[in-house]
Amino acid sequence: MRIVVGIGGGIAAYKATVLLRLFSKAGHDVVAMPTEAALEFVGKPTFEALSGNPVSSSVFERVPQVNHVRQAEEADAVVIAPATADLMARLAQGRADDLLSATVLTTHAPVILAPAMHTQMWEHPATVRNVATLRDFGYHVIEPAVGRLTGPDSGAGRLPEPEDIFEEAMAYLGLESASQGASDPKPLAGRRVVVTAGGTREPLDPVRFLGNRSSGKQGIAIADQALQLGADVLLIHGHIEVEVPAHLTTVSISTADELRDAVLEYSAGADLLVMAAAVADFKPADYAEYKIKKTEHSDDAPVIRLVRNPDILKETVVRRQQNPELGPTLIAGFAAETGSAEHTVLELGQQKLQRKGCDFLAVNTVGLSQGFGAEENALTVLSLDGEQPFETSGSKAQVSRDLLLHIAKHFDEK
């Protein structure tokens, strides 16, 4: 199937790169068609590399081929993400002042738009009218997501995740997505899955704590994808920097001790436990009832003595060994590693897998600009049974789906 992926000129244009990859991975012939404004955010070579086709944005390129007519006639579908307020306004007016709008005006193929803009723009009467007009044309307009926007505020207007756009487009076009199989589209149907996410905070005094840089994005993505794959999901989360989708059932904790209690309670009898939370290894040995004050002597700094936190992953594994009925049937841990002078990230991951005894360990490299808080991730999944390591990379949603599909294949073995 030939799919034209239109890209409007908004900050969310970078997500179109993932959408291109998803369509290509599913076996479709993809043509990226950015507006000139979109090319201010993502360069033409990136779109060409991911689509495998030349990229044009103007009707004055490849004039002898009458490019907008050729693209419109050859397209089986046009998917626009992000569809900005400006782009939708032009499409609603029937304008054809660039290659993308001219192609949409010419094509008889289904047109799917995924809007992205600030909440006030999405709710403006002009945009509301334009969306209604586009739907009257027969175009399918996906509802924008609700969440963190470009600035510090949140609301409706966020571009849905590329995986969600891909799935909705495939469903609208009556196609089977690459993540679905005709015989088992919901490989986690009937399974109970518990996922942990975010960082723990260990209090030092009433205003200070020991914590880490985890945003919770990866764990939330795993829980969301598990739900999409048919599971009954519970998300146990500590400190997170993103909103949790309203459709997820959650339990909130703060410290490692609270996480331990929640995991032991809620994972009993579960089919799968995924420990994606960033648990503090240590906590202050003593809690100061009052805020610790500086003294007049600059070299008189307090000494903070630390003690170990419980090893929740290891404790859960040991409990299963002692009483298999308590489960979980499968246990997957996470290892955020930086490597060391003596060992690579994977060597440290293998050592941790043996110490913990869990069924799977998802290893990823972290640093100031890697892993924590990023939109994408790369995992190497190690198995206790010595299976060849499984690797996946991409958006955290795609990585989560790949991880869960890999684990789901091992339920019959248990």
C-alpha positions as CSV (number, residue, x, y, z in Angstrom):
1,M,0.0,0.0,0.0
2,R,1.3,3.5,-0.9
3,I,0.9,5.9,1.9
4,V,1.7,9.7,1.7
5,V,2.7,10.9,5.2
6,G,2.1,14.7,5.3
7,I,4.0,16.6,7.9
8,G,2.8,20.1,9.1
9,G,5.1,22.8,10.5
10,G,4.9,22.2,14.2
11,I,7.3,21.1,16.9
12,A,5.6,17.7,16.9
13,A,7.0,17.2,13.4
14,Y,9.8,15.1,14.9
15,K,7.3,12.4,15.8
16,A,6.5,11.9,12.1
17,T,9.9,10.2,11.8
18,V,8.6,7.4,14.0
19,L,5.3,7.2,12.0
20,L,7.3,6.8,8.8
21,R,9.3,4.0,10.3
22,L,6.1,2.3,11.5
23,F,4.5,2.3,8.1
24,S,7.7,1.2,6.4
25,K,8.2,-1.6,9.0
26,A,4.6,-2.8,8.2
27,G,5.6,-3.2,4.6
28,H,4.0,-0.1,3.1
29,D,5.5,2.1,0.4
30,V,5.8,5.5,2.2
31,V,6.2,9.0,0.8
32,A,7.1,11.8,3.2
33,M,5.6,15.1,2.2
34,P,6.6,17.9,4.6
35,T,5.5,21.5,4.3
36,E,8.3,24.1,4.1
37,A,7.6,25.0,7.7
38,A,8.0,21.3,8.7
39,L,11.5,21.3,7.2
40,E,12.5,24.0,9.7
41,F,12.0,21.4,12.4
42,V,13.3,18.2,10.6
43,G,15.6,18.1,7.6
44,K,14.8,16.6,4.2
45,P,17.6,14.0,4.4
46,T,15.9,12.5,7.6
47,F,12.6,12.1,5.9
48,E,14.2,10.6,2.8
49,A,16.3,8.1,4.8
50,L,13.3,6.9,6.8
51,S,10.8,6.7,3.8
52,G,13.2,5.5,1.2
53,N,11.7,7.9,-1.3
54,P,12.7,11.4,-2.5
55,V,11.1,14.3,-0.6
56,S,9.5,17.4,-2.2
57,S,7.5,20.2,-0.6
58,S,6.8,22.5,-3.5
59,V,4.7,22.1,-6.6
60,F,7.6,23.7,-8.5
61,E,9.8,20.6,-8.0
62,R,9.6,17.8,-10.6
63,V,7.3,19.9,-12.7
64,P,7.3,17.6,-15.8
65,Q,5.9,14.8,-13.7
66,V,3.0,17.1,-12.4
67,N,4.1,15.7,-9.0
68,H,1.0,16.6,-7.0
69,V,-1.3,14.8,-9.5
70,R,1.0,11.8,-9.7
71,Q,1.3,11.5,-5.9
72,A,-2.5,12.0,-5.5
73,E,-3.3,9.3,-8.0
74,E,-0.8,6.8,-6.7
75,A,-1.6,7.2,-3.0
76,D,-3.8,4.7,-1.3
77,A,-4.0,6.9,1.8
78,V,-2.8,10.3,3.0
79,V,-2.0,10.5,6.7
80,I,-1.0,14.0,8.0
81,A,0.8,14.2,11.4
82,P,1.1,16.8,12.8
83,A,-1.9,18.6,11.2
84,T,-1.3,22.1,12.4
85,A,-4.1,24.8,12.8
86,D,-2.7,26.6,9.8
87,L,-2.6,23.5,7.6
88,M,-6.1,22.4,8.5
89,A,-7.3,26.0,7.8
90,R,-5.8,25.8,4.3
91,L,-7.2,22.4,3.6
92,A,-10.7,23.5,4.8
93,Q,-10.5,26.4,2.3
94,G,-9.5,24.1,-0.5
95,R,-6.2,25.9,-1.0
96,A,-3.3,24.3,-3.0
97,D,-0.4,26.5,-2.3
98,D,2.2,23.8,-1.6
99,L,2.7,20.1,-2.6
100,L,0.9,18.6,0.4
101,S,-2.3,20.8,0.1
102,A,-2.3,20.3,-3.7
103,T,-2.0,16.6,-3.3
104,V,-4.9,16.4,-0.7
105,L,-7.1,18.5,-3.0
106,T,-6.4,16.2,-5.9
107,T,-6.6,12.7,-4.3
108,H,-9.5,10.4,-4.0
109,A,-7.7,8.3,-1.4
110,P,-8.8,8.4,2.3
111,V,-7.3,11.3,4.2
112,I,-6.5,11.0,7.9
113,L,-5.4,14.0,10.0
114,A,-3.8,14.0,13.5
115,P,-4.0,17.5,14.8
116,A,-1.3,19.1,17.1
117,M,-1.4,22.6,18.5
118,H,-1.8,24.6,21.6
119,T,-5.1,24.1,23.6
120,Q,-6.4,27.7,22.8
121,M,-5.8,27.1,19.1
122,W,-7.6,23.8,19.2
123,E,-10.6,25.3,21.0
124,H,-10.7,28.5,18.9
125,P,-14.0,28.8,16.9
126,A,-12.1,29.0,13.6
127,T,-10.4,25.6,14.3
128,V,-13.6,24.0,15.5
129,R,-15.3,25.1,12.3
130,N,-12.4,23.9,10.1
131,V,-12.4,20.5,11.7
132,A,-16.1,20.2,11.2
133,T,-15.6,21.2,7.5
134,L,-12.8,18.6,7.0
135,R,-15.0,15.9,8.5
136,D,-17.8,17.0,6.2
137,F,-15.3,16.4,3.3
138,G,-15.1,12.8,4.5
139,Y,-11.6,13.2,6.1
140,H,-10.9,11.3,9.3
141,V,-9.7,13.7,12.0
142,I,-8.2,12.0,15.0
143,E,-8.9,13.6,18.4
144,P,-5.7,15.2,19.8
145,A,-4.2,13.8,23.0
146,V,-4.4,15.6,26.4
147,G,-1.0,16.2,28.1
148,R,2.1,18.3,28.3
149,L,2.4,20.8,25.5
150,T,5.5,22.6,24.2
151,G,5.5,25.1,27.1
152,P,5.0,24.4,30.8
153,D,1.2,24.0,30.5
154,S,-0.9,21.0,29.6
155,G,-4.2,20.4,27.9
156,A,-5.9,19.2,24.7
157,G,-3.9,19.6,21.5
158,R,-0.9,17.3,22.0
159,L,-0.1,15.1,19.1
160,P,-1.0,11.5,19.9
161,E,1.9,9.1,20.0
162,P,3.0,7.8,16.6
163,E,2.0,4.2,17.6
164,D,-1.5,5.4,18.4
165,I,-1.8,7.3,15.1
166,F,-0.5,4.2,13.2
167,E,-3.0,1.9,14.9
168,E,-5.9,4.2,14.3
169,A,-5.0,4.7,10.7
170,M,-4.6,1.0,10.1
171,A,-8.0,0.4,11.7
172,Y,-9.7,3.1,9.7
173,L,-8.2,1.8,6.5
174,G,-9.3,-1.8,7.4
175,L,-5.7,-3.1,7.5
176,E,-3.9,-5.3,10.0
177,S,-1.1,-3.5,11.8
178,A,2.4,-5.0,12.1
179,S,1.8,-5.4,15.9
180,Q,-1.2,-7.6,15.4
181,G,-1.4,-11.1,14.2
182,A,-4.5,-12.6,12.6
183,S,-4.5,-15.5,15.0
184,D,-3.7,-13.7,18.2
185,P,-4.2,-9.9,18.1
186,K,-4.2,-9.6,21.9
187,P,-1.4,-11.8,23.2
188,L,-1.9,-10.6,26.8
189,A,-5.6,-11.1,26.8
190,G,-6.7,-12.6,30.2
191,R,-3.3,-11.9,31.8
192,R,-2.8,-9.8,34.9
193,V,0.2,-7.5,34.6
194,V,1.7,-5.3,37.3
195,V,4.1,-2.6,36.2
196,T,6.2,-0.2,38.3
197,A,7.4,3.2,37.1
198,G,9.1,6.4,38.2
199,G,11.6,7.1,40.9
200,T,11.5,6.7,44.6
201,R,12.3,9.5,47.0
202,E,14.0,8.8,50.3
203,P,13.4,11.6,52.9
204,L,16.3,13.2,54.6
205,D,14.5,16.0,56.4
206,P,11.1,17.6,56.0
207,V,12.2,19.4,52.8
208,R,15.0,17.3,51.3
209,F,15.2,13.8,49.8
210,L,17.5,11.5,47.9
211,G,16.1,10.7,44.5
212,N,17.0,10.1,40.8
213,R,16.3,11.5,37.4
214,S,13.6,8.9,36.3
215,S,10.6,10.5,34.6
216,G,8.4,7.4,34.6
217,K,7.9,7.6,30.8
218,Q,9.1,4.1,30.1
219,G,7.1,2.4,32.8
220,I,3.9,4.2,31.9
221,A,4.5,3.3,28.3
222,I,4.8,-0.4,29.2
223,A,1.6,-0.3,31.3
224,D,-0.3,1.4,28.4
225,Q,1.0,-1.0,25.8
226,A,0.1,-4.0,28.1
227,L,-3.4,-2.7,28.3
228,Q,-3.6,-2.4,24.5
229,L,-2.4,-6.0,24.2
230,G,-5.3,-7.1,26.2
231,A,-4.0,-7.4,29.8
232,D,-5.6,-6.4,33.0
233,V,-3.0,-3.8,34.2
234,L,-2.0,-2.2,37.4
235,L,0.6,0.6,37.4
236,I,2.5,1.2,40.7
237,H,4.3,4.5,40.3
238,G,6.6,6.7,42.4
239,H,7.6,10.2,41.3
240,I,6.8,10.9,37.7
241,E,7.2,13.9,35.4
242,V,4.4,13.1,33.0
243,E,0.7,12.6,33.2
244,V,-0.6,9.0,33.6
245,P,-3.3,8.1,31.1
246,A,-6.7,8.2,32.7
247,H,-7.5,4.7,31.5
248,L,-4.8,3.1,33.6
249,T,-5.4,1.8,37.1
250,T,-2.7,3.1,39.5
251,V,-1.3,2.9,43.0
252,S,1.0,5.8,44.1
253,I,4.0,5.3,46.3
254,S,6.9,7.5,47.4
255,T,9.7,5.5,49.1
256,A,11.4,2.2,48.3
257,D,9.8,0.6,51.4
258,E,6.3,1.7,50.2
259,L,7.1,0.3,46.7
260,R,8.2,-3.0,48.3
261,D,4.9,-3.4,50.2
262,A,2.8,-2.5,47.1
263,V,4.7,-4.9,44.8
264,L,4.5,-7.8,47.3
265,E,0.8,-7.2,47.8
266,Y,-0.4,-6.6,44.2
267,S,2.0,-8.9,42.3
268,A,0.8,-12.0,44.2
269,G,-0.8,-14.3,41.6
270,A,0.0,-12.0,38.7
271,D,1.0,-13.3,35.3
272,L,3.7,-10.8,34.8
273,L,5.6,-8.2,36.9
274,V,7.7,-5.6,35.1
275,M,9.9,-3.7,37.5
276,A,10.6,-0.5,35.4
277,A,10.7,1.8,38.5
278,A,14.1,3.5,39.3
279,V,14.4,2.4,43.0
280,A,16.9,4.1,45.2
281,D,19.6,1.7,46.3
282,F,20.2,3.6,49.5
283,K,18.3,5.8,52.0
284,P,19.4,8.1,54.8
285,A,20.0,6.1,58.0
286,D,18.5,8.9,60.0
287,Y,15.6,11.2,59.3
288,A,15.9,14.8,60.7
289,E,12.7,16.0,62.3
290,Y,13.6,19.6,61.4
291,K,15.2,21.1,58.4
292,I,19.0,20.6,58.5
293,K,20.6,24.1,58.8
294,K,23.9,25.5,57.5
295,T,26.3,26.7,60.2
296,E,28.5,29.8,60.1
297,H,31.5,27.5,59.5
298,S,31.7,26.8,55.7
299,D,33.6,23.5,56.2
300,D,31.2,22.2,58.8
301,A,29.0,20.2,56.5
302,P,26.8,17.4,57.8
303,V,27.7,13.8,57.2
304,I,24.8,11.8,55.8
305,R,25.0,8.1,56.7
306,L,23.3,5.8,54.2
307,V,21.8,2.3,54.6
308,R,20.6,-0.1,51.9
309,N,17.0,-0.2,50.7
310,P,15.3,-3.5,50.3
311,D,16.1,-5.4,47.1
312,I,12.5,-5.6,45.9
313,L,13.2,-7.5,42.6
314,K,15.3,-10.2,44.4
315,E,12.8,-10.5,47.2
316,T,9.9,-11.1,44.7
317,V,12.0,-13.8,42.9
318,V,12.8,-15.5,46.2
319,R,9.2,-15.5,47.3
320,R,8.2,-17.1,44.0
321,Q,10.8,-19.8,44.5
322,Q,9.5,-20.5,48.0
323,N,5.8,-20.4,47.0
324,P,5.3,-20.6,43.2
325,E,1.5,-20.1,43.6
326,L,2.2,-16.5,44.7
327,G,3.9,-15.8,41.4
328,P,4.3,-13.8,39.4
329,T,4.6,-16.3,36.6
330,L,7.1,-14.2,34.8
331,I,9.3,-11.4,36.3
332,A,11.1,-8.8,34.2
333,G,13.6,-6.3,35.8
334,F,15.2,-3.2,34.4
335,A,18.9,-2.3,34.6
336,A,19.8,1.3,33.9
337,E,23.6,1.1,33.5
338,T,26.4,3.5,32.7
339,G,29.1,0.9,32.4
340,S,32.4,1.1,34.4
341,A,36.1,1.1,33.9
342,E,36.2,-2.7,34.1
343,H,32.9,-3.8,32.5
344,T,30.6,-2.9,29.7
345,V,26.9,-2.1,30.1
346,L,25.9,-5.6,29.0
347,E,28.5,-7.3,31.2
348,L,27.0,-5.5,34.2
349,G,23.6,-6.5,33.0
350,Q,24.5,-10.2,32.8
351,Q,25.9,-10.0,36.3
352,K,22.8,-8.3,37.7
353,L,20.5,-10.9,36.0
354,Q,22.4,-13.7,37.7
355,R,22.2,-11.9,41.1
356,K,18.5,-11.2,40.8
357,G,17.3,-14.4,39.3
358,C,14.5,-12.8,37.4
359,D,13.3,-14.3,34.0
360,F,14.2,-11.2,32.0
361,L,16.4,-8.1,32.4
362,A,15.9,-5.2,30.1
363,V,19.3,-3.3,30.0
364,N,19.6,0.2,28.8
365,T,22.4,2.8,28.9
366,V,21.6,5.9,30.8
367,G,23.4,9.3,31.2
368,L,22.8,13.0,31.2
369,S,21.2,12.8,27.8
370,Q,20.3,9.1,27.5
371,G,17.4,7.1,29.0
372,F,15.9,9.2,31.7
373,G,13.4,11.7,30.4
374,A,14.1,11.0,26.7
375,E,11.4,10.3,24.2
376,E,13.2,7.2,22.7
377,N,15.0,4.3,24.2
378,A,17.1,1.3,23.3
379,L,16.9,-2.0,25.2
380,T,18.8,-5.2,25.2
381,V,16.6,-7.9,26.9
382,L,18.6,-10.7,28.6
383,S,17.0,-14.0,29.5
384,L,17.9,-16.2,32.5
385,D,17.6,-19.3,30.4
386,G,20.4,-18.1,28.2
387,E,18.3,-17.2,25.1
388,Q,19.9,-15.0,22.6
389,P,19.6,-11.3,23.7
390,F,16.7,-9.5,22.2
391,E,17.3,-5.9,21.0
392,T,14.7,-3.2,20.3
393,S,14.9,0.6,19.9
394,G,12.6,3.5,19.0
395,S,10.0,5.4,20.9
396,K,9.3,4.3,24.4
397,A,5.9,3.1,23.3
398,Q,7.3,1.0,20.5
399,V,10.1,-0.4,22.7
400,S,7.4,-1.3,25.3
401,R,5.3,-3.2,22.8
402,D,8.3,-5.1,21.5
403,L,9.4,-6.0,25.0
404,L,5.9,-7.3,25.9
405,L,5.5,-9.2,22.7
406,H,8.9,-10.9,23.3
407,I,7.9,-11.8,26.9
408,A,4.4,-13.0,25.9
409,K,6.0,-15.8,23.8
410,H,7.4,-17.4,27.0
411,F,4.2,-17.9,28.9
412,D,3.6,-21.4,27.5
413,E,7.0,-22.4,28.8
414,K,5.9,-21.6,32.3
